Structure formats: C-alpha cells, structure tokens
Amino acid sequence: MDIDGLRSRLDSAGQGHLLAFWDTLTDSEKQSLYKELDHMNFAEINQFFETAMQLSKNAADKVDDLLEPLPAEVCGSVSRTDAETLEKYNSIGLQAIGSNSVAVLLLAGGQGTRLGVNYPKGMYNVGLPSGKTLYQLQAERILKVQQNAKELTNKDCEVPWYIMTSEHTKEPTQEFFASHDYFGLKKNNVTLFEQNLLPCIGFDGKIYLANQHKVALAPDGNGGLYKALTSSTVLADMESRGIKYVHVYCVDNILAKMADPVFIGFCLNKGANCGVKAVEKSIPTEPVGVVCKVEGRYEVVEYSEITLKTAEKRNSDGRLTFNAGNICNHFFTMDFLKTVTDPSTESKLQHHIAKKKIPYVNSAGEIIKPTEPNGIKMEKFVFDVLRFATSFAVWEVLREDEFSPLKNADGAAKDTPTTCRQDLCSLHRRMMLQAGAKFVHKDGSEIPHIPSQRTCEEFNEIVCEVSPLVSYSGEGLNSIVSGQSFQPPVTLELDKDGKLQVSQGINKS
C-alpha cells in the first residue's frame, strides 16, 4: 500500500480527513479503506460536486422560455391509431424479436425501503391471487413475447434480460432468481450487473465517512446505466449476440410490457434511434417530468422547473401543450447506446443532486444520524441521453393499461401494493371483457361493467388475474373465454405442463 501517495492525493484534493482514523484501524480495516479510496479520482469527484451544485442553483430558474412542444411527426398514440396500424407495429416488433435482435434492460437498483421491506423491490408480492412477484410477472411476459414472435416468424428466438442492480440488491436478486430457476428463462439469458457508486458529500464539499474505515457511498442514479454498460461486460455481450434494439424500463411499474412489440414497431417504423413511452398528464400540475424540446434538443423537464402558466397551456384541441408525462420507458438502438456510452459523450451527462440526511462519522469518531439534510447524493438520470438523439419517437400509451408504479406502502394516497394490484386486475378484467367474457354474481346475474352501478360492495373490485403465460396483452383470449361467464375471483394460469387452469369463485382466506 502506498499510503503516503494516497495521503498526498487526498490532501491536494482537500479530502485528507478521510484518513483521520488511519492509525487506529486494524490491518484488515486499513486494507479495506485503502482499496476503496485508491481507485477514486478525487479531482473528478470534486468537479462533479462543483458542477452539480452550480446546476442546482441554475435549476431554480424556470425554463419556460426555452421549452418547445414535441413536433407532431415524432409522436404517436395508441388511442389515436387505428387497429390496422397497431397490428402493423406489432408485427414489425415481433419480427425484430423473432430475429433475435431485441434485448430488455431492467433498472432494478431500488430497495423496498418505502414499502417497509429490506429486500429488492422486484421481489415484492402485491397480493395477487397467484402470489407472483414483480420479477416473476416480468419474466413471464418475456417468455410469452418470445412465444408470440416464434409463432409469427416460425423461428426460435430469445430475448436476453439484463438487470442493473445496486450494491444492496445484486446478491439477493441473484439468489432469488436462482432459487426460482429463473422463472423458466434460460440462466445464460439473465445477466445481472451493478451500477457504480459515488461518495456522499457534505454541503461544504467534504466526502463523508460512513464509519472510521468506510466511505459513505450511494448509487449513481439510473443514468449510471451508461457507465455501467461499459465498466461491465454487458455492452460487449449485447454486441456478441447481435442485439440491435434495447427496451429499457423500471422495476416498479407492474404494468410494464417487456420488449413491447407495438412500441418497438412504432419506433422502427419512425426510423428512431431513441424512443420514449409516455402517458398523457392527468392534470396540468401532475408531478411528473415532461418530454419536450429545450433549445432544439429533446429532454425530460421536471415539473418543478415549469411555471403554472406554462403547465396549463393548451392547444387548439384542448389538450395540454406539454402533456407527455415521462414513465421511464425507453427504446434505444445499439448504435445509439454505443454513442452515449462512449466516454466522450457519457462525460457530458451532468449529475443532479438530491439533498439527503446522511449518517456520518464526526471528528471524534462518533456516528451521527442527522435529523435534517446535511449533504448531497449525486446521480444521473436515464433520460439525460435524450438530447443526443438524432431521430426521436414518442409513443403515448394509456395510463390504465401501462403505468402503475409501486413506490409506497399501503396507507399512502397512491402508488401502493393495493393500487398496483387493483390496476393489474382491472387491466385483466378489461382484457377478458374485450374477448367476450362476462363476470357474474353467485346467482348468475351479470356484474355491471361500471363500478358505480354495482350494488354489491363485494364487487367494487373484480379480482381477475390472467397469467402472462396465457396472454401478453389480450391476444388469444377469445378462444378461451368468449361467451363464457366467470364468478370472481378469477385466475387463468398455465400449469407446469402448459395446460390451462381456470380458477373462479374461490376466495382465499
């Protein structure tokens, strides 16, 4: 260990306090701390901090005068597209999947802390009749879209699944997948990799110690994806497989469609190298980022950066001018990914700051747990690369069909296990109704489709779960449910032999 060299680097960067307890550490603690510090570029970290703090100050200025609406030619909408065109997009997407050109990439670095659990959010069960977790639902959607592509193209195909974890979620996620035999996917098609970490820093620019021999670190945000793709072997693996298109999404959206062929087909039809799924904002003040243009470049602008006057601006048709709500769901070509992961481009992605209450070690060696924010965590966002797009596409989907995030424990106003479960059951109920099914009471009388017309409180929520292995997005249900009546709760599942199992009218205690 070149401790003198390390000490000199730290002192010149104003971070010499990180070795304050060196003489009191055991040999193993010294080795651990030295290893952690030695690979850090302190001049770079200091520059990250200074730039992020300056950008944060500038962000207080509203960007209204710089905003431009999305050009009509880059936009599409599932609700304003005819069935024939939707089927064309679906076919284009399935052809790409059938040619083994599509991969999915999951952003899964988050713990379930706000849900009251200490394991990765993807392992959470929202209380569906099947008891399936978010990870299992997503794995089964991948299996089904592979099957749909094979049926269309008559080709065996695979959709590799890349999962970006964090320091805290990688190991339990690996163990979870292994213990469930990868939910039917091939082990070599499920690749976990870890996002990078950055030091937590006080408002004075000093890096915090978590204890006397460990730096306080935090994940570098979902935009750390681009650096992680190259620091791991993931990008090289994608290239070796011949991947041309990558679908990126977040773990907490229970309605997310993996390798969505309609979205992929829309982007390919537009010739886009970068695409975004969006939902129409429900109200002008909804706290979601907005996909738009800023000084000629595509960006996601945070709601806090827009004045109420701009947020309420409407077009001649009455729709909000800035209405494309970001849901962290993206399409990238491999060529685009290679461009934005190149160090010359990735280094242009600026860090955002989050003011946090960061536990730290004081000069006396005591661990302090602050009650007020005392520093920052720096992170990049996955959508920061949109401004590098040379051909762009925005696909607006229906919120009730494709966006229901899991963020809070039950008891919160929204985005809870209960709302996620209800939204998925509602989607599956509508899929079955569209396929010609009926839902009935025990006496055989039909349950009204509209909740406010239901007289029995028991049926305010019609519990209905259709396994992704049965249908990806409603296809194939006509031959199963058309003309039939079902008494909730209803589940449609495939058994281990691939045979359809229908369960109804049985409430689990």
C-alpha positions as CSV (number, residue, x, y, z in Angstrom):
1,M,0.0,0.0,0.0
2,D,1.3,3.4,-1.0
3,I,-0.3,5.2,1.9
4,D,1.9,8.3,1.5
5,G,0.9,8.6,-2.1
6,L,-2.8,8.3,-1.2
7,R,-2.4,10.8,1.6
8,S,-0.8,13.3,-0.8
9,R,-3.7,12.8,-3.4
10,L,-6.3,13.3,-0.6
11,D,-4.6,16.4,0.8
12,S,-4.3,18.1,-2.6
13,A,-8.0,17.5,-3.2
14,G,-9.0,18.8,0.2
15,Q,-10.2,15.4,1.4
16,G,-7.4,14.5,3.8
17,H,-9.9,13.9,6.6
18,L,-10.7,10.6,5.1
19,L,-7.6,9.2,6.7
20,A,-8.2,10.8,10.1
21,F,-8.6,7.5,11.9
22,W,-5.9,5.5,9.9
23,D,-3.6,4.9,12.9
24,T,-6.4,3.4,15.0
25,L,-7.6,0.9,12.3
26,T,-6.8,-2.8,12.2
27,D,-4.8,-4.2,9.3
28,S,-7.9,-5.5,7.6
29,E,-9.7,-2.2,8.1
30,K,-6.7,-0.4,6.6
31,Q,-6.7,-2.7,3.6
32,S,-10.4,-2.2,3.0
33,L,-10.3,1.6,3.3
34,Y,-7.2,1.9,1.2
35,K,-8.7,-0.3,-1.6
36,E,-11.9,1.9,-1.5
37,L,-10.0,5.2,-1.7
38,D,-7.2,4.2,-4.0
39,H,-9.4,3.8,-7.1
40,M,-11.3,7.1,-6.6
41,N,-10.4,10.1,-8.7
42,F,-10.8,12.9,-6.1
43,A,-10.2,15.8,-8.5
44,E,-13.0,14.4,-10.7
45,I,-15.3,13.9,-7.7
46,N,-14.7,17.5,-6.6
47,Q,-15.5,18.7,-10.1
48,F,-18.7,16.6,-10.2
49,F,-19.7,18.3,-6.9
50,E,-19.0,21.8,-8.0
51,T,-20.8,21.4,-11.4
52,A,-23.8,19.7,-9.8
53,M,-24.2,22.4,-7.1
54,Q,-24.0,25.1,-9.8
55,L,-26.5,23.3,-12.0
56,S,-28.8,23.0,-8.9
57,K,-28.7,26.7,-8.4
58,N,-29.4,27.4,-12.1
59,A,-32.3,24.9,-11.9
60,A,-34.2,27.3,-9.7
61,D,-34.6,29.4,-12.8
62,K,-37.7,28.4,-14.8
63,V,-37.1,27.2,-18.3
64,D,-40.4,28.3,-19.8
65,D,-39.0,30.5,-22.5
66,L,-36.8,27.6,-23.7
67,L,-39.5,25.0,-24.0
68,E,-40.8,23.8,-27.3
69,P,-43.7,21.4,-27.9
70,L,-42.9,18.0,-29.4
71,P,-43.2,18.0,-33.2
72,A,-46.2,16.1,-34.4
73,E,-44.1,14.0,-36.7
74,V,-42.3,12.3,-33.8
75,C,-45.4,11.5,-31.9
76,G,-47.9,8.6,-31.9
77,S,-50.7,7.5,-29.7
78,V,-52.2,4.1,-29.1
79,S,-55.6,5.7,-28.5
80,R,-55.5,7.6,-31.8
81,T,-54.1,4.9,-34.0
82,D,-56.3,2.5,-36.0
83,A,-56.3,-1.2,-35.4
84,E,-54.7,-2.0,-38.7
85,T,-51.7,0.3,-38.0
86,L,-51.3,-1.1,-34.5
87,E,-51.2,-4.6,-35.9
88,K,-48.5,-3.4,-38.3
89,Y,-46.4,-2.0,-35.5
90,N,-46.9,-5.3,-33.5
91,S,-45.8,-7.3,-36.5
92,I,-42.7,-5.2,-37.0
93,G,-41.8,-5.6,-33.4
94,L,-42.4,-9.3,-33.3
95,Q,-40.3,-9.7,-36.5
96,A,-37.4,-7.9,-34.7
97,I,-37.8,-10.2,-31.7
98,G,-38.0,-13.2,-33.9
99,S,-34.7,-12.3,-35.5
100,N,-33.0,-12.3,-32.0
101,S,-32.4,-8.5,-32.4
102,V,-34.1,-7.3,-29.2
103,A,-33.0,-7.2,-25.6
104,V,-34.7,-5.8,-22.5
105,L,-32.9,-3.9,-19.8
106,L,-34.3,-3.6,-16.3
107,L,-33.4,-0.8,-13.9
108,A,-33.6,-2.6,-10.6
109,G,-31.3,-0.8,-8.1
110,G,-34.0,0.1,-5.7
111,Q,-34.7,-1.4,-2.3
112,G,-38.2,-1.7,-1.0
113,T,-37.5,0.6,2.0
114,R,-40.6,2.8,1.4
115,L,-42.6,-0.4,1.2
116,G,-41.4,-1.4,4.6
117,V,-39.2,-4.3,3.5
118,N,-35.5,-4.7,3.3
119,Y,-35.2,-6.6,0.1
120,P,-35.2,-5.6,-3.6
121,K,-38.4,-4.1,-4.9
122,G,-38.6,-6.7,-7.7
123,M,-39.1,-9.4,-5.1
124,Y,-42.2,-7.8,-3.8
125,N,-45.6,-9.5,-4.0
126,V,-48.5,-7.0,-4.2
127,G,-51.1,-9.6,-3.1
128,L,-52.3,-11.1,-6.5
129,P,-54.2,-14.4,-6.2
130,S,-51.1,-16.1,-7.7
131,G,-48.7,-14.5,-5.2
132,K,-46.4,-13.6,-8.1
133,T,-43.7,-11.0,-7.6
134,L,-42.8,-8.2,-9.9
135,Y,-39.8,-10.2,-11.1
136,Q,-41.9,-13.2,-11.9
137,L,-44.5,-11.2,-13.8
138,Q,-41.8,-9.6,-15.9
139,A,-40.0,-12.9,-16.6
140,E,-43.3,-14.5,-17.8
141,R,-44.0,-11.6,-20.1
142,I,-40.6,-12.1,-21.7
143,L,-41.4,-15.9,-22.1
144,K,-44.8,-15.0,-23.8
145,V,-43.4,-12.4,-26.2
146,Q,-40.8,-14.9,-27.3
147,Q,-43.5,-17.4,-27.9
148,N,-45.6,-14.8,-29.9
149,A,-42.6,-13.9,-32.0
150,K,-41.9,-17.6,-32.7
151,E,-45.5,-18.2,-33.8
152,L,-45.3,-15.3,-36.2
153,T,-41.9,-15.9,-37.7
154,N,-41.5,-19.7,-37.3
155,K,-38.1,-19.0,-35.7
156,D,-36.7,-19.9,-32.4
157,C,-35.8,-16.7,-30.6
158,E,-34.7,-15.4,-27.3
159,V,-34.9,-12.0,-25.6
160,P,-31.9,-11.6,-23.2
161,W,-32.7,-9.8,-20.0
162,Y,-30.1,-7.5,-18.5
163,I,-30.8,-6.4,-14.9
164,M,-29.0,-3.4,-13.5
165,T,-28.8,-3.8,-9.7
166,S,-27.1,-1.8,-7.0
167,E,-24.6,-2.8,-4.3
168,H,-27.5,-3.7,-2.0
169,T,-29.8,-5.5,-4.5
170,K,-27.4,-7.6,-6.6
171,E,-26.8,-10.6,-4.3
172,P,-30.4,-11.1,-3.1
173,T,-31.6,-10.7,-6.7
174,Q,-29.1,-13.4,-7.8
175,E,-30.2,-15.7,-5.1
176,F,-33.9,-15.1,-5.8
177,F,-33.6,-15.9,-9.5
178,A,-31.5,-19.0,-8.8
179,S,-34.0,-20.3,-6.2
180,H,-36.8,-19.9,-8.7
181,D,-35.0,-21.5,-11.6
182,Y,-35.0,-18.1,-13.4
183,F,-38.8,-18.4,-13.8
184,G,-38.4,-20.6,-16.9
185,L,-35.9,-18.4,-18.7
186,K,-32.5,-19.8,-19.6
187,K,-29.9,-18.9,-17.0
188,N,-27.5,-17.5,-19.6
189,N,-30.2,-15.1,-20.9
190,V,-30.5,-13.4,-17.5
191,T,-27.5,-11.1,-16.8
192,L,-27.1,-9.1,-13.6
193,F,-24.7,-6.2,-13.4
194,E,-24.1,-3.5,-10.9
195,Q,-24.4,0.3,-11.2
196,N,-21.5,2.3,-9.9
197,L,-21.3,4.2,-6.6
198,L,-20.3,7.8,-5.7
199,P,-19.3,9.3,-2.4
200,C,-21.9,11.2,-0.3
201,I,-20.7,14.7,0.2
202,G,-21.5,17.5,2.7
203,F,-22.6,20.9,1.6
204,D,-19.0,22.0,2.2
205,G,-17.7,19.6,-0.4
206,K,-16.1,17.2,2.1
207,I,-16.7,13.5,1.4
208,Y,-18.4,11.7,4.3
209,L,-17.2,8.6,6.1
210,A,-19.9,6.0,7.0
211,N,-17.6,4.7,9.7
212,Q,-14.0,5.1,10.5
213,H,-12.9,2.7,7.7
214,K,-15.6,3.1,5.0
215,V,-16.6,5.9,2.8
216,A,-20.3,6.8,2.7
217,L,-21.4,5.8,-0.8
218,A,-24.6,5.8,-2.8
219,P,-25.7,4.5,-6.3
220,D,-25.1,7.0,-9.1
221,G,-28.7,7.0,-10.3
222,N,-30.4,5.1,-13.1
223,G,-28.4,7.3,-15.5
224,G,-25.4,5.5,-14.2
225,L,-26.5,2.8,-16.6
226,Y,-24.4,4.2,-19.4
227,K,-21.1,4.0,-17.5
228,A,-22.1,0.6,-16.0
229,L,-22.7,-0.9,-19.5
230,T,-19.1,-0.4,-20.4
231,S,-17.5,-1.0,-17.0
232,S,-19.3,-4.4,-17.0
233,T,-19.3,-6.8,-20.0
234,V,-22.9,-6.1,-20.8
235,L,-22.5,-3.9,-23.9
236,A,-20.0,-6.3,-25.3
237,D,-22.4,-9.2,-24.6
238,M,-25.2,-7.4,-26.4
239,E,-22.9,-6.9,-29.5
240,S,-21.8,-10.6,-29.5
241,R,-25.5,-11.7,-29.5
242,G,-26.3,-9.4,-32.5
243,I,-28.6,-7.2,-30.5
244,K,-29.8,-4.2,-32.5
245,Y,-32.6,-2.8,-30.2
246,V,-32.8,-2.4,-26.4
247,H,-36.0,-1.8,-24.4
248,V,-35.3,-0.1,-21.0
249,Y,-37.8,0.1,-18.2
250,C,-38.0,0.4,-14.4
251,V,-38.7,-2.4,-12.0
252,D,-41.6,-0.8,-10.1
253,N,-44.2,-0.5,-12.9
254,I,-46.4,-3.6,-12.5
255,L,-48.0,-2.9,-15.9
256,A,-44.7,-2.6,-17.9
257,K,-44.6,-4.7,-21.1
258,M,-41.2,-6.2,-21.6
259,A,-39.9,-5.9,-25.2
260,D,-43.3,-4.4,-26.2
261,P,-43.6,-5.2,-29.9
262,V,-46.0,-2.4,-30.6
263,F,-43.6,0.2,-29.1
264,I,-40.6,-1.3,-30.8
265,G,-42.5,-1.5,-34.1
266,F,-43.6,2.1,-33.8
267,C,-40.0,3.3,-33.2
268,L,-38.7,1.2,-36.0
269,N,-41.4,2.5,-38.4
270,K,-40.3,6.0,-37.4
271,G,-36.7,5.2,-38.0
272,A,-35.9,6.4,-34.5
273,N,-32.6,5.7,-32.7
274,C,-34.2,6.8,-29.4
275,G,-37.8,6.4,-28.3
276,V,-39.9,7.2,-25.2
277,K,-43.1,5.9,-23.9
278,A,-45.3,8.5,-22.3
279,V,-48.7,8.9,-20.7
280,E,-50.9,11.9,-21.0
281,K,-50.7,14.1,-18.0
282,S,-53.9,13.8,-15.9
283,I,-53.8,17.5,-14.8
284,P,-51.5,20.4,-15.5
285,T,-49.9,20.2,-12.1
286,E,-49.3,16.5,-12.0
287,P,-45.8,16.0,-10.5
288,V,-44.2,14.1,-13.4
289,G,-41.4,15.1,-15.8
290,V,-42.5,16.3,-19.3
291,V,-41.0,15.0,-22.6
292,C,-40.4,18.1,-24.8
293,K,-37.7,20.1,-26.6
294,V,-35.4,22.6,-24.9
295,E,-33.5,24.8,-27.3
296,G,-33.9,22.3,-30.1
297,R,-33.0,19.2,-28.1
298,Y,-35.2,16.5,-26.7
299,E,-35.3,16.4,-22.9
300,V,-37.4,15.5,-19.9
301,V,-38.1,18.6,-17.9
302,E,-39.0,18.2,-14.3
303,Y,-42.4,19.7,-13.3
304,S,-40.8,21.9,-10.7
305,E,-38.9,23.7,-13.5
306,I,-42.1,24.9,-15.3
307,T,-44.4,27.7,-14.2
308,L,-48.1,27.1,-13.7
309,K,-48.9,29.3,-16.7
310,T,-46.8,27.1,-19.0
311,A,-48.1,23.9,-17.4
312,E,-51.7,25.0,-18.1
313,K,-51.0,26.0,-21.7
314,R,-53.3,24.2,-24.1
315,N,-53.5,23.5,-27.9
316,S,-56.5,24.4,-30.1
317,D,-57.9,20.9,-29.5
318,G,-58.0,21.5,-25.7
319,R,-55.1,19.1,-24.9
320,L,-52.2,20.3,-22.8
321,T,-49.3,21.6,-24.9
322,F,-46.8,19.9,-22.6
323,N,-48.7,16.7,-21.9
324,A,-46.2,13.9,-22.4
325,G,-45.6,12.5,-18.9
326,N,-42.4,10.6,-18.6
327,I,-42.7,7.0,-17.2
328,C,-39.1,5.9,-17.6
329,N,-39.7,3.5,-20.5
330,H,-37.3,3.8,-23.4
331,F,-36.2,2.4,-26.8
332,F,-32.6,2.6,-27.9
333,T,-30.8,1.3,-30.9
334,M,-27.4,-0.3,-30.3
335,D,-25.8,2.3,-32.3
336,F,-27.3,5.0,-30.1
337,L,-26.2,3.1,-27.0
338,K,-22.7,2.8,-28.2
339,T,-22.7,6.6,-28.9
340,V,-23.9,7.6,-25.4
341,T,-21.7,5.1,-23.6
342,D,-18.6,6.4,-25.3
343,P,-16.6,8.3,-22.6
344,S,-16.6,11.4,-24.7
345,T,-20.4,11.5,-24.7
346,E,-21.1,9.9,-21.3
347,S,-18.9,12.5,-19.6
348,K,-21.2,15.2,-20.9
349,L,-24.1,13.9,-18.8
350,Q,-24.4,16.1,-15.8
351,H,-25.0,15.0,-12.2
352,H,-28.2,16.0,-10.4
353,I,-28.2,16.4,-6.7
354,A,-30.5,15.1,-4.0
355,K,-30.3,16.7,-0.6
356,K,-30.3,13.9,2.0
357,K,-29.9,13.2,5.7
358,I,-26.6,11.3,5.5
359,P,-25.2,9.4,8.5
360,Y,-21.5,10.1,9.0
361,V,-18.6,9.9,11.4
362,N,-17.6,13.1,13.2
363,S,-14.1,14.2,14.1
364,A,-14.4,12.3,17.4
365,G,-15.2,9.0,15.6
366,E,-18.8,9.0,16.5
367,I,-21.6,8.0,14.1
368,I,-24.0,10.9,13.7
369,K,-27.5,10.5,12.3
370,P,-28.8,13.9,11.3
371,T,-32.4,15.0,11.5
372,E,-32.1,17.5,8.7
373,P,-30.4,17.2,5.2
374,N,-26.7,17.6,5.7
375,G,-25.3,16.8,2.3
376,I,-25.9,15.5,-1.2
377,K,-26.0,12.4,-3.2
378,M,-25.1,12.8,-6.9
379,E,-27.0,10.9,-9.6
380,K,-27.6,10.9,-13.3
381,F,-30.9,10.1,-14.9
382,V,-31.5,7.5,-17.6
383,F,-33.4,10.1,-19.7
384,D,-30.4,12.5,-19.8
385,V,-29.3,11.0,-23.1
386,L,-32.4,12.1,-25.0
387,R,-30.7,15.3,-26.1
388,F,-28.2,13.2,-28.1
389,A,-31.0,11.6,-30.2
390,T,-30.8,12.4,-33.9
391,S,-34.1,10.7,-34.7
392,F,-36.7,10.6,-32.0
393,A,-40.1,9.0,-31.3
394,V,-42.7,9.4,-28.5
395,W,-45.4,6.7,-28.1
396,E,-48.3,7.8,-25.9
397,V,-49.9,4.9,-24.1
398,L,-53.0,4.6,-21.8
399,R,-52.1,5.0,-18.2
400,E,-54.6,2.4,-17.1
401,D,-53.0,-0.1,-19.4
402,E,-49.3,0.5,-18.9
403,F,-48.4,2.6,-15.9
404,S,-48.9,1.8,-12.3
405,P,-45.8,2.2,-10.2
406,L,-45.1,0.7,-6.8
407,K,-43.5,3.3,-4.6
408,N,-45.3,3.5,-1.2
409,A,-46.6,1.2,1.5
410,D,-50.4,0.7,1.8
411,G,-51.9,3.7,3.6
412,A,-50.4,6.2,1.2
413,A,-52.6,8.0,-1.3
414,K,-51.2,6.4,-4.4
415,D,-48.7,4.0,-5.9
416,T,-49.2,1.3,-3.3
417,P,-49.4,-2.5,-3.4
418,T,-53.2,-2.2,-3.3
419,T,-53.4,0.3,-6.2
420,C,-50.9,-1.8,-8.2
421,R,-52.9,-5.0,-7.6
422,Q,-56.2,-3.2,-8.5
423,D,-54.7,-1.7,-11.7
424,L,-53.4,-5.1,-12.9
425,C,-56.7,-6.8,-12.1
426,S,-58.6,-4.0,-13.8
427,L,-56.4,-4.5,-16.9
428,H,-57.0,-8.2,-17.0
429,R,-60.7,-7.8,-16.4
430,R,-60.9,-5.5,-19.4
431,M,-58.9,-7.9,-21.5
432,M,-61.4,-10.7,-20.7
433,L,-64.4,-8.4,-21.4
434,Q,-63.0,-7.4,-24.7
435,A,-62.5,-11.1,-25.5
436,G,-66.2,-11.7,-24.9
437,A,-66.3,-12.9,-21.2
438,K,-68.9,-12.0,-18.6
439,F,-68.4,-11.6,-14.9
440,V,-71.3,-12.8,-12.8
441,H,-72.6,-13.0,-9.2
442,K,-73.2,-16.3,-7.5
443,D,-76.8,-16.3,-8.7
444,G,-75.6,-15.9,-12.3
445,S,-76.6,-12.3,-12.7
446,E,-74.1,-10.2,-14.6
447,I,-71.9,-7.8,-12.6
448,P,-72.2,-4.3,-14.2
449,H,-69.0,-3.2,-16.0
450,I,-69.1,0.3,-14.4
451,P,-68.2,0.2,-10.7
452,S,-70.7,2.9,-9.7
453,Q,-73.5,0.7,-11.0
454,R,-72.6,-2.3,-8.8
455,T,-74.9,-2.7,-5.9
456,C,-72.8,-5.3,-4.0
457,E,-69.8,-3.8,-2.2
458,E,-68.0,-7.1,-2.6
459,F,-67.6,-6.4,-6.3
460,N,-66.3,-2.9,-6.2
461,E,-63.0,-4.6,-7.3
462,I,-63.4,-7.5,-9.6
463,V,-60.4,-9.7,-8.8
464,C,-59.2,-11.1,-12.1
465,E,-55.7,-12.3,-12.9
466,V,-54.6,-13.6,-16.3
467,S,-51.1,-15.1,-16.3
468,P,-48.7,-13.5,-18.8
469,L,-48.0,-17.1,-19.9
470,V,-51.7,-17.2,-21.1
471,S,-51.8,-13.8,-22.8
472,Y,-49.3,-11.0,-23.2
473,S,-51.8,-8.2,-23.9
474,G,-55.1,-9.9,-24.6
475,E,-54.2,-12.0,-27.7
476,G,-55.6,-15.5,-27.7
477,L,-58.2,-14.9,-25.0
478,N,-61.2,-15.0,-27.4
479,S,-60.8,-18.8,-27.9
480,I,-60.6,-19.3,-24.2
481,V,-63.3,-17.0,-22.6
482,S,-65.6,-15.8,-25.4
483,G,-69.3,-16.4,-24.4
484,Q,-68.4,-17.7,-21.0
485,S,-69.4,-16.5,-17.6
486,F,-66.9,-16.2,-14.7
487,Q,-67.5,-15.7,-11.0
488,P,-64.7,-13.6,-9.3
489,P,-62.1,-14.0,-8.1
490,V,-60.9,-15.4,-11.5
491,T,-57.4,-16.7,-12.4
492,L,-56.2,-18.0,-15.7
493,E,-52.9,-19.8,-15.4
494,L,-50.8,-22.5,-17.1
495,D,-49.7,-25.5,-15.1
496,K,-46.1,-26.9,-15.3
497,D,-47.2,-29.0,-18.3
498,G,-48.5,-25.9,-20.1
499,K,-52.2,-26.8,-19.7
500,L,-54.7,-24.0,-19.0
501,Q,-56.0,-23.9,-15.4
502,V,-59.1,-21.7,-14.7
503,S,-60.0,-20.9,-11.1
504,Q,-63.1,-18.9,-10.1
505,G,-65.4,-18.1,-7.2
506,I,-62.9,-19.2,-4.6
507,N,-61.9,-16.6,-2.1
508,K,-58.6,-17.3,-0.3
509,S,-58.7,-16.6,3.4
